[in-house]
């Protein structure tokens, strides 16, 4: 009897760990490179240039290559504009039409659909000054 209840508890933990793992998807951060709007709707597909983060254990000085990922934005996706610094950040509701190429975005999604899109300012890239 104890074995059976222990077995049931282990199976339940195994099933629940899978759902918790799916819910913990990390947000994708990048810059919008292409927007395809559905006709007559506040939805469409955006292509985002995502730069992968360097892992702390990785000691190689190799450059990270940005990859492009496509995300399907539906009318139920929550779109917000973020303004201000990290501590004082404020969010305001936005529409699909507010998304522009070159804008920074933070996309939260699960494997099937996009939950939310936060529009941020794209980080400026540093350029080296050349001596003339």
N, C-alpha and C positions, 0 to 999 in steps of 0.2 A: 504494500500500500504506500509506503514512504517512497519507494522507487518510482511509482506511477506519478505521484504528486511532484516529485523532483523533476521528472521527465517533462511534465506539463509546464512547469515553471521555466525550464530551460528553453522549450520551444517558444513560449510566449516572449521571453527575452530576446530570442533570435529574431522573431518577427518584428518586434518593436524596434530593435536596433536598426533594421533596414529602413523603417519609416523615418526615424530620427536622422539617419544619415542622408536621406533624400532631402529632408527639410533644411539641412545645413549647407546648401550650395553657396559658394562664395560669389559675391557680386563681381561682374566683369566691368573693368574700368578702361575707357578708351576714348577715341575721337571719331565722330561720325564722318565717314568718307563717301557714303552714297545713301540717298533716300528715294524710295519708290512708294508713292502714295496710291492707295486704292481709290478708284474714281467715285466721287460723291460720298466718301466716308472719312471719318477721323481714324483711319487705321492704315497699315501698310507694312513695308519691310525696310529696315535700316541695316546698313552694313557698317560695322564698327571696326576700326583698326585697334586691336588689343595688343599691348606690349606685355609679354609675360614677366612676372616678377622674378628676380634672381633669388634662388634659395640660399639660406644662410649657410648651408653645408657645402655649397658649390664654391670652390676656390679658383676656378678658371676665369680668366679675364675676358672670355669670349663675349662679343656683343650680342644682345638679345634682338631677335628679329621680330618685328610686329607682324601679327597674323590678322587676317580679316575674317570676321564672323558675322553671319547674318542673323537677325532677330526679327520675328514676326510680331508686330505690335497690333493688338486688337483694341476694340472700343472699350473693353473692360480693364485694360492695362492702366494703372495709375501713373500719370505723368506729372512731375513736379519740377519747378525751377528752384535751385538752391542759390542763395546769395549770402554773402558775408563770410567771415572767417569760421574756422571749425567750431570754436566755442560759442560764437554768436550767430551761427547759421540759421537762416529762416527759410522756410519752404512755402512756395505759393503754387496753387494748381495751374497746370498748363495743358495745352492741347497738342495733338500730333503736328499741327501746322507750325508750332513753335520750335520744332526740331529743325536745325539748320546744319549744313555741312560745315565741318570744322569745329562744331560745338563739342565740349567734353560731356560724356555721359557716364553714369553709374547704373548698370542694369542688373536687377535682381530677378533671377528666373529659376524655375525647376527644369527638369528635362523636357517637359511638354510645352510650357508656355511662359511668357514674360509676365512677371508679377508687377514690377514697377520700374520706371525709368526716371532718373534724377538728372536734370540738365545742369551742368556746371560749366565754369569757364575752363577752356582748354589751357593746359600749362604751356607757357612759352618755352621754346627750345633755345638753349644758349648757343650763340654763334661766336666763333673766335674772330677777334679783330685782326685784320691783316695790316701789316705795316706798309705804308705807301711811300 
